[in-house]
Amino acid sequence: MALTSLAMPLLRLLPAERAHELTIRALKAGLAPGRTPSDDPALRTRLWGLDFPNPIGLAAGFDKNAEVPDAMLRWGVGFTEIGTVTPRPQLGNPQPRLFRLVEDQAVINRLGFNNEGLGVVTARLTKRARTGIVGANLGKNRDAADATADYCRGVATLAPLVDYLVINISSPNTPGLRDLQRRSEMGALIHAAVEARDAIRLDDPPPILLKIAPDLTQQEIDDIAGVALGSKIDGIIVSNTTVARPASLRSANAPEPGGLSGKPLFEPSTAVLAEIYRRTQGRIPLVGVGGVSSGADAYAKIRAGASLVQLYSALIYQGPALIGRIKRDLAACLKRDGFRHVAEAVGSGADRIRSGVDRQGA
Ligand SMILES: Cc1cc2nc3c(=O)[nH]c(=O)nc-3n(C[C@H](O)[C@H](O)[C@H](O)COP(=O)(O)O)c2cc1C
């Protein structure tokens, strides 16, 4: 721990993408606690037949190529999500393409699905022992002629190797990707992905989740909830980064094109989460992500309707010790309000969060 608190300010001096590469290299070289810390029983939760030791997960984009899932699990996350991985390797957009907004505790990225492709990722996942919950976030290649075929390849290839799959139709850095959130496209895509999974006849087929954007109108939220309820989707992750630029941003990097994450995303993504929870009547498990940087934030996501929570940007500013702090403070919040388990608190505050989404759609 002392090493990481020393390294954090040094990493901050480097360009953001270089700091990320060094962090992955250090984790590969063994920078992680030897043993996973044990969690407060109040944090345990069971979903899709999986036992999560705690509801705090690492969001997609940190470990795009499945290099360090087990190291991150040892840092104490309850689950980790590799990817986004596309069928073929691709370089992504020209650098620089990752920017810190220090004054805003935020990040802008326009990486564009840089990744080593399904072949390399499959080889890595095949080698690991299946302990700890790992999901895979799937995308399409930028030049794909058939988006559905790309997602289905990801599903068929990785379904035997991971605990859950995510259909990512919300990254802002692949042209046309977010159009797949339209009512007409989404239903057909979910149907094809479920068929691709079921065709390989696994004993324990992994659940398929959808990851959506925070930049949605009320009508679009309604459409997504409607399609999801009428489909075999197992869960929804709310949300990816935003293309909006709140007026509150102070950093000089704010005008950079790309997806904004971190603190300024908390309110709009939580508002969409609560809205999706209400419109799906709590019938589809939700994963809340966007701007979580404390136990209170994680608790707010759960109260808004999330059964699980993910984070990424806050780790850039606070380092991996944040994971333990969030879990401790979340357990304290649950106890203070008389909830015995995470599951009891899910959605208990969803009705109170209404205003944000109106502003979001404006
Ligand atoms: C550098 C960076 C890369 C990301 N790459 C991906 C990605 O490949 N796939 C994806 O679904 N989300 C990606 N995300 C979005 C995160 O998974 C998450 O939805 C978003 O950052 C909001 O959470 P946060 O505010 O805690 O960072 C990325 C985010 C960042 C900051």
The ligand as an ORCA input file, in Angstrom:
! r2SCAN-3c Opt
* xyz 0 1
  C     -10.037      5.546    -20.070
  C     -11.403      4.945    -20.153
  C     -11.635      3.897    -21.036
  C     -12.904      3.307    -21.099
  N     -13.120      2.270    -21.966
  C     -14.320      1.647    -21.968
  C     -14.544      0.520    -22.789
  O     -13.653      0.041    -23.489
  N     -15.784     -0.039    -22.784
  C     -16.811      0.431    -21.998
  O     -17.906     -0.108    -22.011
  N     -16.609      1.497    -21.190
  C     -15.398      2.099    -21.158
  N     -15.205      3.169    -20.328
  C     -16.337      3.666    -19.510
  C     -16.322      3.101    -18.101
  O     -16.486      1.716    -18.106
  C     -17.451      3.745    -17.269
  O     -18.700      3.385    -17.851
  C     -17.358      5.263    -17.220
  O     -16.016      5.676    -17.164
  C     -18.093      5.847    -16.028
  O     -17.532      5.403    -14.806
  P     -16.480      6.301    -13.957
  O     -17.065      7.672    -13.867
  O     -16.375      5.614    -12.648
  O     -15.207      6.271    -14.732
  C     -13.944      3.785    -20.260
  C     -13.688      4.826    -19.362
  C     -12.442      5.405    -19.293
  C     -12.209      6.518    -18.309
*
